[in-house]
């Protein structure tokens, strides 16, 4: 359901007694509607949850605040994808806590995880690293205004802290880093020490077959600065230099998209 009202969502769920996968995009709701009048959804325990909505509906859905959804249980999930709208404040306690809780509740069953929310707790304390098969992290760059917004550095620090070395018990086979708005060389240059640390971590994962790094091409030609070459667009070669060990081992895949393509 990419877009619709809360009433439409719960009406549809009433017709899906054997629902195995729930994918929810934007949800709307008129403020004057009495939520208690919504149809009551039958007991559902989906094994896949994909959420890409704003903070308000994300929290209400995951915390089961609708009377209609009291019988929907998110505690047997094999796949979790959480992409909260970027209008929420990075580090928002309610978003972080809710995300950590839903991951923790599914520790025993979770196999695939995709996030655009930077958490507080190291990921290996929330998941079982011996059973998760794939992880996907969407990291938004604010490198050119990093003094005001340290989100990328916080993200990278969290990833490094999440996977201490040695990592011989990590079963992850596929890892994806979606670098959103890391369009120019300067966007990645200031984090080279972090990329180096992550390269060491990923290279230590015995089951990791592929590290996929997705970068965005600028829709316009970058302006050359005589003082520096950092205005050049980030290239495939730049990413290979960020992850030299993974490149040498043939486990790095670089995917280029147009800006705004994620």
C-alpha positions as CSV (number, residue, x, y, z in Angstrom):
1,X,0.0,0.0,0.0
2,X,2.1,3.0,-1.2
3,X,-0.5,5.6,-0.3
4,X,-3.9,5.8,1.3
5,X,-5.9,6.6,4.4
6,X,-5.7,4.7,7.7
7,X,-9.3,3.6,7.1
8,X,-8.4,2.1,3.8
9,X,-5.4,0.3,5.4
10,X,-7.4,-1.4,8.1
11,X,-10.3,-2.2,5.7
12,X,-7.8,-4.0,3.4
13,X,-6.2,-5.8,6.3
14,X,-9.6,-7.2,7.3
15,X,-9.6,-8.9,3.9
16,X,-6.2,-10.5,4.4
17,X,-6.5,-13.1,7.2
18,X,-3.4,-15.0,6.1
19,X,-1.2,-11.9,5.5
20,X,2.5,-12.8,5.5
21,X,4.0,-9.5,4.3
22,X,3.0,-5.9,5.1
23,X,4.3,-2.9,3.2
24,X,3.1,0.5,4.2
25,X,4.0,3.8,2.6
26,X,2.3,7.2,3.2
27,X,-0.8,7.1,5.4
28,X,-3.3,9.9,5.8
29,X,-6.1,10.3,8.4
30,X,-8.6,13.0,8.9
31,X,-8.4,14.4,12.4
32,X,-12.1,14.3,13.0
33,X,-12.5,10.6,12.3
34,X,-13.2,8.4,15.4
35,X,-10.5,5.8,15.2
36,X,-12.5,3.5,17.5
37,X,-15.0,3.1,14.6
38,X,-12.4,1.6,12.3
39,X,-12.9,-2.1,11.4
40,X,-11.1,-4.4,13.8
41,X,-8.4,-6.4,12.1
42,X,-8.2,-10.1,12.7
43,X,-5.2,-11.6,14.4
44,X,-2.2,-11.2,12.0
45,X,1.5,-12.1,12.5
46,X,3.3,-11.0,9.3
47,X,6.8,-12.3,8.7
48,X,7.8,-9.2,6.6
49,X,7.4,-5.6,7.4
50,X,8.4,-2.7,5.1
51,X,7.6,0.8,6.4
52,X,8.4,4.0,4.5
53,X,6.3,6.8,6.1
54,X,6.7,9.8,8.3
55,X,7.4,9.8,12.0
56,X,3.8,10.3,13.1
57,X,2.4,7.2,11.4
58,X,5.6,5.2,11.9
59,X,5.3,5.5,15.6
60,X,1.5,4.9,15.7
61,X,1.8,1.8,13.5
62,X,4.8,0.2,15.2
63,X,3.5,0.9,18.7
64,X,0.1,-0.4,17.7
65,X,-1.7,2.7,18.9
66,X,-4.8,2.1,16.6
67,X,-7.6,0.3,18.4
68,X,-8.1,-1.5,15.1
69,X,-4.7,-3.1,15.1
70,X,-4.5,-4.5,18.6
71,X,-4.4,-8.0,17.1
72,X,-1.5,-7.3,14.7
73,X,1.7,-8.6,16.1
74,X,5.2,-7.6,14.9
75,X,7.2,-10.3,16.8
76,X,7.8,-13.0,14.1
77,X,9.5,-10.9,11.4
78,X,12.0,-12.4,9.1
79,X,12.5,-9.2,7.1
80,X,12.4,-5.6,8.4
81,X,12.8,-2.5,6.3
82,X,12.4,0.8,8.1
83,X,12.7,4.1,6.1
84,X,11.3,6.9,8.2
85,X,10.6,10.1,6.3
86,X,13.6,12.5,6.6
87,X,11.4,15.2,8.2
88,X,12.0,13.6,11.6
89,X,14.8,15.0,13.7
90,X,17.9,12.8,13.4
91,X,18.4,11.1,16.8
92,X,14.8,11.5,17.7
93,X,14.4,9.4,20.9
94,X,11.0,8.1,20.1
95,X,11.9,7.0,16.6
96,X,15.2,5.4,17.8
97,X,13.6,3.6,20.8
98,X,10.7,2.3,18.7
99,X,13.1,1.0,16.0
100,X,15.4,-0.6,18.5
101,X,12.5,-2.3,20.2
102,X,11.0,-3.8,17.1
103,X,14.4,-5.2,16.1
104,X,15.0,-6.6,19.5
105,X,11.6,-8.3,19.6
106,X,12.5,-10.1,16.4
107,X,16.0,-11.1,17.3
108,X,15.3,-14.9,17.0
109,X,13.6,-14.7,13.6
110,X,15.2,-11.8,11.8
111,X,17.2,-12.6,8.6
112,X,17.1,-9.3,6.6
113,X,17.3,-5.8,7.9
114,X,17.2,-2.4,6.1
115,X,17.4,0.9,8.0
116,X,17.7,4.7,7.4
117,X,17.5,5.3,11.2
118,X,20.8,5.6,13.1
119,X,20.3,3.8,16.4
120,X,22.0,4.2,19.8
121,X,22.6,0.6,20.8
122,X,25.2,-1.4,18.8
123,X,23.4,-3.5,16.3
124,X,24.9,-6.8,17.5
125,X,23.2,-6.3,20.8
126,X,19.8,-6.1,19.0
127,X,20.2,-8.8,16.4
128,X,21.6,-12.3,16.4
129,X,24.7,-11.8,14.1
130,X,24.9,-15.6,13.6
131,X,21.5,-15.8,11.8
132,X,21.1,-12.4,10.0
133,X,21.9,-12.8,6.3
134,X,21.7,-9.3,4.9
135,X,21.8,-5.7,6.1
136,X,21.1,-2.5,4.2
137,X,21.9,1.0,5.5
138,X,20.7,4.2,3.9
139,X,23.0,7.0,5.0
140,X,22.2,10.7,4.2
141,X,25.2,13.0,3.7
142,X,25.3,16.5,5.2
143,X,29.1,16.6,4.8
144,X,29.1,20.1,3.4
145,X,27.4,21.4,6.5
146,X,28.8,18.9,9.0
147,X,29.5,21.4,11.7
148,X,25.7,21.9,12.1
149,X,24.6,18.3,11.3
150,X,26.9,15.4,12.3
151,X,24.6,12.7,11.1
152,X,27.0,10.9,8.7
153,X,29.8,10.8,11.3
154,X,27.3,9.5,13.9
155,X,26.1,6.8,11.4
156,X,29.6,5.6,10.6
157,X,30.7,5.6,14.3
158,X,27.6,3.6,15.1
159,X,28.3,1.1,12.4
160,X,31.9,0.7,13.6
161,X,30.8,0.2,17.2
162,X,28.2,-2.3,16.1
163,X,30.6,-4.8,14.7
164,X,33.7,-5.3,16.9
165,X,36.7,-7.2,15.4
166,X,37.2,-10.2,15.3
167,X,33.9,-10.9,13.5
168,X,34.2,-14.6,12.9
169,X,30.6,-15.2,14.2
170,X,29.0,-12.8,11.7
171,X,26.8,-14.7,9.2
172,X,25.9,-11.7,7.0
173,X,26.2,-12.6,3.3
174,X,25.2,-9.3,1.8
175,X,25.7,-5.7,3.0
176,X,24.5,-2.6,1.2
177,X,25.5,1.0,1.9
178,X,23.2,3.5,0.2
179,X,25.2,6.8,0.3
180,X,22.5,9.4,-0.3
181,X,23.8,12.8,-1.5
182,X,27.4,11.7,-1.3
183,X,27.7,13.2,-4.8
184,X,31.1,14.9,-4.6
185,X,34.6,13.8,-3.6
186,X,34.5,16.2,-0.7
187,X,31.5,14.4,0.7
188,X,33.4,11.2,1.2
189,X,37.0,12.6,1.8
190,X,36.4,13.9,5.3
191,X,35.3,10.4,6.4
192,X,38.2,8.4,5.0
193,X,39.3,7.2,8.5
194,X,35.7,5.8,9.0
195,X,35.6,4.1,5.6
196,X,39.0,2.5,6.4
197,X,37.7,1.2,9.7
198,X,34.6,-0.2,8.0
199,X,36.7,-1.8,5.3
200,X,38.6,-3.7,7.9
201,X,35.4,-4.8,9.6
202,X,33.7,-6.0,6.3
203,X,36.8,-7.8,5.2
204,X,36.7,-9.8,8.5
205,X,33.2,-11.1,7.9
206,X,33.8,-14.7,6.7
207,X,30.4,-15.1,5.0
208,X,30.2,-11.7,3.3
209,X,30.0,-12.4,-0.5
210,X,29.2,-8.8,-1.6
211,X,29.5,-5.3,-0.2
212,X,27.3,-3.1,-2.5
213,X,28.0,0.6,-2.2
214,X,25.5,2.8,-4.0
215,X,26.5,6.3,-4.9
216,X,24.6,9.2,-6.7
217,X,25.7,11.1,-9.7
218,X,25.1,14.8,-9.8
219,X,22.5,15.9,-12.4
220,X,24.8,18.8,-13.2
221,X,28.5,19.2,-13.9
222,X,30.5,19.8,-10.7
223,X,32.3,23.1,-10.7
224,X,36.1,22.9,-10.6
225,X,37.8,24.8,-7.8
226,X,41.4,25.9,-8.5
227,X,42.2,25.5,-4.8
228,X,41.0,21.9,-4.6
229,X,39.9,19.0,-6.6
230,X,37.2,18.1,-4.1
231,X,34.4,19.6,-6.2
232,X,34.8,16.7,-8.6
233,X,31.9,14.1,-8.6
234,X,32.6,11.0,-6.5
235,X,33.6,8.1,-8.8
236,X,33.7,4.4,-8.8
237,X,37.5,4.7,-8.2
238,X,37.0,6.8,-5.2
239,X,34.7,4.1,-3.6
240,X,37.3,1.5,-4.4
241,X,39.9,3.6,-2.5
242,X,37.5,3.8,0.4
243,X,37.3,0.0,0.6
244,X,40.7,-1.3,-0.6
245,X,40.5,-4.7,1.1
246,X,37.1,-5.4,-0.2
247,X,38.2,-4.3,-3.7
248,X,41.3,-6.5,-3.6
249,X,39.2,-9.5,-2.6
250,X,36.7,-8.9,-5.4
251,X,33.8,-8.5,-2.9
252,X,33.0,-4.8,-3.6
253,X,30.3,-3.8,-6.1
254,X,29.8,-0.1,-6.8
255,X,26.3,1.0,-8.1
256,X,25.9,4.5,-9.6
257,X,22.4,6.1,-9.7
258,X,21.2,9.6,-10.5
259,X,20.8,11.9,-7.5
260,X,17.4,11.3,-6.0
261,X,17.2,7.8,-7.3
262,X,17.2,5.9,-4.0
